[in-house]
Amino acid sequence: MSDTPVYFQQIVEDRALLTAEAIVELSKCSTLEELETIRVKYLGKNGTVTTLLKKLGSISSPIEKKEAGQYLNETKQDIEQKIEEKKRTFKQELLTKQLSAEWVDVTLPPRPEVQGRIHPVSRTMAEISAIFAAQGFAVAEGPEIEDDYHNFTALNFPENHPARQMHDTFFLRGEGQGARNEEKGNLDPPPSTLLLRTHTSPVQIRTMQSGKPPFRFIAPGRTFRCDSDMTHTPMFHQVEGFVIDKNIHMGHLKGCIESFLRAFFEMDNVPVRFRPSFFPFTEPSAEVDIGCKRDKGEIKIGAGADWLEVMGCGMVHPNVLKNCKLDPNEWQGFAFGMGVERLAMLKYGIPDLRTFFESDIRWLKHYGFSSLGDAS
Ligand code: PHE
């Protein structure tokens, strides 16, 4: 007879009871949290099965101990297995639920996205740059806030010269000597006066001051004049062109501009006219017109009664070279400055300059370009 029949008997009974009880509880449980509570109740540190396992030591008969141990371990495995099964089922259910909640119909057509358009000015500047890049021109830049020296004086605008007033300059009212002293009736501001550049030509000066000849660059950018009507806006864009080398002459200038215009308008016989003109920083100077026709609010390039001025040009004035410490007997060159909006108007048939900057989204949709690089 064993010394510990009570324990042994109890364990055998408890085991059957335990398994039955656990099965009932498990069948009622419906969440992972409840499942965890059941696990702790039976198999946790102080769980029923664990506690019984601890009691094994007090059975003195080795045979009974072994048998009881086996029973208990089977019970433990049984419950463990059932809990695992339940856990798997719950996880599967949860996943199915989540999948059906997050279901996406990949066959649905995409919602239309508002696509931005490239402004004709940006597009035209890119086209101009590409054409000159192919001819070996670099790209230079200068500040939009300039000083009187770079915008006028170094470009051979004499003090008190009417050409300064012709530019309708926006002067910046700053402190100290930078301010324009109107009270004293002084129309020519001191050389350090700041202003919004009236053209891209000051980039000629800045580039010559900071580098060594030969030069061959374009300088695209914003320019400003206090002017507003059908053909003028206070802010507009120019692309300056500048070539300095030895033995450069007017033939190079004409050839360069004509080949540019042919490439830009993609037209071999584009009507071009060089008209004698005046700029303080070039001698001789010319203005370049393109033949066009205004037709029912549209502007069309080609033979017609109208001409539209698109750029100024000329041979760089010796004084400008001297101002930048270059010897005019050694270095010569030409310069040109084109109006980007004018060229865009002609190429894309846009009749009114002012519409460029009205930010009317319908206008941009009509005249703008797709960002994907095609011409639509
Ligand atoms: N800067 C001149 C203008 O804005 C254009 C120009 C540039 C003329 C270069 C000659 C040479 O009108």
Boltz pocket constraint, residues with backbone or C-beta under 6 A from the ligand:
constraints:
  - pocket:
      binder: B
      contacts: [[A, 198], [A, 199], [A, 200], [A, 201], [A, 241], [A, 279], [A, 282], [A, 286], [A, 311], [A, 312], [A, 313], [A, 314], [A, 335], [A, 336], [A, 337], [A, 338]]
      max_distance: 6.0
